[in-house]
Amino acid sequence: MLVLSRRSEEKILFPDIPITIQVVEVRKGLVRLGIEAPLKVKVFREEVFDRSAEPQCTVEWGPPQPETDTQTLALKVRELNHLLRNQLNGASVGFALLSRLLEAGRTEDARSTLAKIDQDFQAVRQRLERESETAKQQPPHPARKSKALLVEDNDNERELLATFLRMADLEVDTAGDGTDALDYLQAHGHPDIVLLDMGLPRCDGPTMIHALRRDPAYAGLKIFAVTGHSPEEYHLDKGLGGIDRWFSKPIDPSVLLRELTQEFRPT
């Protein structure tokens, strides 16, 4: 066992773990300790620790590896909150000690205590500055573009409309008929919206809609009809069970774009 002597407010460091133990207060028969450790490190008083209930495992030290940026941010916030709480606690105890030392006329001890308080505050300030600098250096995450699948059998019409929407910063993939569209969806998954002509070769619009609405994998998929046919020609439900919106040709591309933008807007 290593035995160390420490005065009040002095620390013991374990830089490889990393853990810091600080003597907060010394009383007759009692020593109060402050412990700074990573959040995943469990700390118990020996008399309340049940060794039989603790699973045996190997602890790997080092920074946690969150799965997402959101988890990383949350972990940073928790660590900084933990650091600030400890700092405020240490400052509160330190200033109380400082007051007692000044009242007792122990000027040199008071100066030493004040220096330790300032040292802790400087450490927190430097940590916050490092975090701020790291955040500035992180490249911004580009916003995900909304994605549409345009299903149209007329080549020129399909490419003109797709180019118009792409210039409005939408991601657009295309298919020439319902069969190609279903194959695309099977291979590429769920776009944000399908822009669908009705009169298509091989697999027409209504057949494709019925196939999609029967498949739970496409639940909630928005389908906008963009077609020269009228709604009365087809017996299609409106809303989630059928067609969400109907745009009759000739369409106004600006109106379609405005409706798509409204559809993609977060609620």
C-alpha positions as CSV (number, residue, x, y, z in Angstrom):
1,M,0.0,0.0,0.0
2,L,1.3,3.5,-0.9
3,V,0.9,6.0,1.9
4,L,0.9,9.7,1.1
5,S,0.7,12.8,3.2
6,R,-1.5,15.6,1.9
7,R,-2.6,18.9,3.2
8,S,-6.1,20.4,2.7
9,E,-6.8,21.2,-1.0
10,E,-3.8,19.2,-2.2
11,K,-4.4,16.6,-4.8
12,I,-3.3,13.1,-5.8
13,L,-3.3,12.4,-9.5
14,F,-3.7,9.1,-11.5
15,P,-2.9,10.5,-15.0
16,D,-3.1,7.1,-16.7
17,I,-6.6,6.3,-15.6
18,P,-7.4,9.4,-15.3
19,I,-8.6,10.1,-11.8
20,T,-7.8,13.0,-9.4
21,I,-8.4,12.9,-5.7
22,Q,-8.3,16.1,-3.7
23,V,-8.3,16.6,0.1
24,V,-11.2,19.0,0.5
25,E,-11.4,19.2,4.3
26,V,-9.6,17.7,7.3
27,R,-11.4,17.5,10.6
28,K,-10.7,15.5,13.8
29,G,-11.1,11.9,12.8
30,L,-12.5,12.8,9.3
31,V,-11.1,13.6,5.9
32,R,-13.4,14.8,3.1
33,L,-12.2,13.9,-0.4
34,G,-13.2,15.2,-3.8
35,I,-12.8,12.7,-6.6
36,E,-12.7,13.6,-10.4
37,A,-13.1,10.6,-12.7
38,P,-14.6,9.7,-16.0
39,L,-18.4,9.2,-15.9
40,K,-18.1,5.5,-16.6
41,V,-15.9,5.0,-13.5
42,K,-18.0,3.8,-10.5
43,V,-17.0,5.1,-7.0
44,F,-18.3,3.5,-3.8
45,R,-17.7,3.8,-0.1
46,E,-16.3,0.5,0.9
47,E,-18.9,-0.2,3.6
48,V,-21.8,0.1,1.0
49,F,-20.1,-1.8,-1.8
50,D,-21.5,-5.3,-2.5
51,R,-18.7,-7.1,-4.3
52,S,-20.9,-10.2,-4.9
53,A,-23.3,-8.1,-6.9
54,E,-20.7,-6.4,-9.0
55,P,-20.2,-8.2,-12.4
56,Q,-16.6,-9.2,-13.1
57,C,-15.3,-7.5,-16.2
58,T,-12.2,-5.9,-17.7
59,V,-12.3,-2.1,-17.7
60,E,-10.7,-0.5,-20.7
61,W,-9.5,3.1,-19.9
62,G,-9.7,5.8,-22.5
63,P,-12.2,8.0,-24.2
64,P,-15.7,6.5,-24.8
65,Q,-16.6,5.8,-28.4
66,P,-20.2,7.1,-28.9
67,E,-22.1,5.8,-31.9
68,T,-23.4,9.2,-33.0
69,D,-22.5,12.9,-33.0
70,T,-25.5,13.5,-30.7
71,Q,-24.1,11.0,-28.1
72,T,-20.6,12.7,-28.4
73,L,-22.1,16.1,-27.7
74,A,-24.2,14.8,-24.8
75,L,-21.1,13.1,-23.3
76,K,-19.1,16.4,-23.6
77,V,-21.9,18.3,-21.9
78,R,-22.0,15.8,-19.0
79,E,-18.2,15.9,-18.6
80,L,-18.2,19.7,-18.5
81,N,-21.1,19.8,-16.1
82,H,-19.3,17.4,-13.9
83,L,-16.1,19.4,-14.0
84,L,-17.9,22.7,-13.3
85,R,-19.9,21.2,-10.4
86,N,-16.6,19.9,-8.9
87,Q,-15.0,23.3,-9.4
88,L,-17.8,25.2,-7.8
89,N,-17.8,22.8,-4.8
90,G,-14.0,23.2,-4.5
91,A,-14.3,26.9,-4.7
92,S,-17.0,27.0,-2.1
93,V,-14.9,25.0,0.3
94,G,-11.8,27.0,-0.6
95,F,-13.4,30.4,0.1
96,A,-14.8,29.2,3.4
97,L,-11.3,28.0,4.4
98,L,-9.8,31.3,3.1
99,S,-12.2,33.3,5.3
100,R,-11.3,31.2,8.4
101,L,-7.6,31.7,7.7
102,L,-7.9,35.4,7.3
103,E,-9.9,35.6,10.5
104,A,-7.1,33.7,12.3
105,G,-4.5,36.0,10.8
106,R,-2.8,33.2,8.9
107,T,-2.0,35.4,5.9
108,E,0.5,33.1,4.2
109,D,-1.8,30.1,4.4
110,A,-4.6,32.3,3.0
111,R,-2.4,33.3,0.1
112,S,-1.6,29.7,-0.6
113,T,-5.2,28.7,-0.5
114,L,-6.2,31.6,-2.8
115,A,-3.5,30.5,-5.3
116,K,-4.9,26.9,-5.3
117,I,-8.4,28.3,-5.9
118,D,-7.1,30.4,-8.8
119,Q,-5.2,27.4,-10.2
120,D,-8.4,25.3,-10.3
121,F,-10.3,28.1,-12.1
122,Q,-7.5,28.5,-14.6
123,A,-7.6,24.7,-15.3
124,V,-11.3,25.0,-16.0
125,R,-10.9,28.0,-18.2
126,Q,-8.2,26.2,-20.2
127,R,-10.4,23.2,-20.6
128,L,-13.3,25.3,-21.9
129,E,-11.0,27.1,-24.3
130,R,-9.7,23.8,-25.6
131,E,-13.2,22.5,-26.1
132,S,-14.2,25.8,-27.9
133,E,-11.2,25.6,-30.2
134,T,-11.9,21.9,-31.0
135,A,-15.5,22.8,-31.9
136,K,-14.3,25.5,-34.2
137,Q,-12.0,23.1,-36.0
138,Q,-14.7,20.5,-36.6
139,P,-16.0,20.7,-40.2
140,P,-19.7,21.5,-40.3
141,H,-21.9,18.6,-41.2
142,P,-23.7,19.2,-44.4
143,A,-27.5,19.1,-44.1
144,R,-29.0,16.0,-45.7
145,K,-30.7,16.9,-49.0
146,S,-34.3,15.8,-49.3
147,K,-34.6,13.0,-51.8
148,A,-37.2,12.4,-54.5
149,L,-37.8,9.5,-56.9
150,L,-39.2,10.9,-60.2
151,V,-41.1,8.2,-62.2
152,E,-41.8,9.4,-65.8
153,D,-41.7,7.5,-69.1
154,N,-41.0,10.6,-71.3
155,D,-37.2,11.0,-71.4
156,N,-37.1,14.7,-72.1
157,E,-39.8,15.6,-69.6
158,R,-38.2,13.4,-66.9
159,E,-34.8,15.0,-67.3
160,L,-36.0,18.6,-67.5
161,L,-38.1,18.3,-64.3
162,A,-35.3,16.4,-62.5
163,T,-32.8,19.1,-63.5
164,F,-35.1,21.8,-62.3
165,L,-35.5,20.2,-58.9
166,R,-31.8,19.5,-58.6
167,M,-31.1,23.1,-59.2
168,A,-33.3,23.8,-56.1
169,D,-30.9,21.7,-54.1
170,L,-33.1,18.5,-54.0
171,E,-31.6,15.1,-54.6
172,V,-33.5,13.4,-57.5
173,D,-33.2,9.9,-58.9
174,T,-35.3,8.8,-61.9
175,A,-37.1,5.8,-63.2
176,G,-38.7,5.3,-66.6
177,D,-41.7,3.2,-65.5
178,G,-43.3,1.5,-62.5
179,T,-41.2,-1.7,-62.8
180,D,-37.9,0.3,-62.8
181,A,-39.2,2.3,-59.9
182,L,-40.1,-0.7,-57.8
183,D,-36.6,-2.2,-58.6
184,Y,-35.0,1.0,-57.6
185,L,-36.9,1.1,-54.3
186,Q,-36.0,-2.5,-53.6
187,A,-32.3,-1.7,-54.1
188,H,-32.0,1.8,-52.7
189,G,-34.7,2.0,-50.0
190,H,-37.0,4.7,-48.9
191,P,-36.8,8.2,-50.5
192,D,-38.6,11.2,-49.0
193,I,-41.2,11.3,-51.8
194,V,-42.2,9.7,-55.1
195,L,-43.3,11.9,-58.0
196,L,-45.3,9.5,-60.1
197,D,-46.8,9.6,-63.5
198,M,-49.9,7.4,-63.9
199,G,-49.7,6.3,-67.5
200,L,-46.6,4.2,-67.4
201,P,-45.5,1.2,-69.5
202,R,-45.1,-2.3,-68.0
203,C,-46.3,-1.2,-64.5
204,D,-48.5,1.8,-64.4
205,G,-49.0,4.3,-61.6
206,P,-52.0,2.8,-59.8
207,T,-50.5,-0.7,-59.9
208,M,-47.3,0.7,-58.4
209,I,-49.2,2.6,-55.7
210,H,-51.2,-0.5,-54.7
211,A,-47.9,-2.5,-54.4
212,L,-46.2,0.2,-52.2
213,R,-49.2,0.6,-49.9
214,R,-49.4,-3.1,-49.3
215,D,-45.7,-3.2,-48.2
216,P,-45.0,-2.2,-44.6
217,A,-41.5,-1.2,-45.6
218,Y,-42.9,1.9,-47.3
219,A,-45.4,2.9,-44.7
220,G,-45.6,6.7,-44.6
221,L,-44.0,7.2,-48.0
222,K,-45.3,10.3,-49.7
223,I,-46.6,9.9,-53.2
224,F,-47.4,12.9,-55.5
225,A,-49.0,12.2,-58.8
226,V,-47.5,14.3,-61.6
227,T,-49.6,13.3,-64.6
228,G,-51.7,14.3,-67.6
229,H,-54.5,12.0,-66.4
230,S,-57.3,13.2,-64.2
231,P,-58.0,11.8,-60.7
232,E,-61.4,10.6,-61.9
233,E,-59.8,8.0,-64.2
234,Y,-58.5,6.1,-61.2
235,H,-60.1,4.8,-58.0
236,L,-57.3,5.8,-55.7
237,D,-57.7,6.7,-52.0
238,K,-56.3,10.0,-50.9
239,G,-53.7,10.2,-48.1
240,L,-51.5,7.5,-46.6
241,G,-53.5,4.7,-48.2
242,G,-53.2,6.1,-51.8
243,I,-52.1,9.3,-53.4
244,D,-51.0,12.2,-51.2
245,R,-51.2,15.0,-53.8
246,W,-52.3,15.3,-57.4
247,F,-50.6,17.6,-59.9
248,S,-52.2,17.7,-63.3
249,K,-50.0,18.4,-66.4
250,P,-49.1,20.9,-67.6
251,I,-47.7,21.6,-64.2
252,D,-46.1,24.8,-62.9
253,P,-42.7,23.6,-61.7
254,S,-42.5,26.5,-59.2
255,V,-45.7,25.5,-57.6
256,L,-44.5,21.9,-57.4
257,L,-41.3,23.0,-55.9
258,R,-43.1,25.1,-53.3
259,E,-45.2,22.2,-52.3
260,L,-42.3,19.9,-52.1
261,T,-40.4,22.4,-49.9
262,Q,-43.4,22.7,-47.7
263,E,-43.6,18.9,-47.4
264,F,-39.9,18.6,-46.5
265,R,-40.0,21.3,-43.9
266,P,-39.5,20.0,-40.4
267,T,-42.6,20.0,-38.2
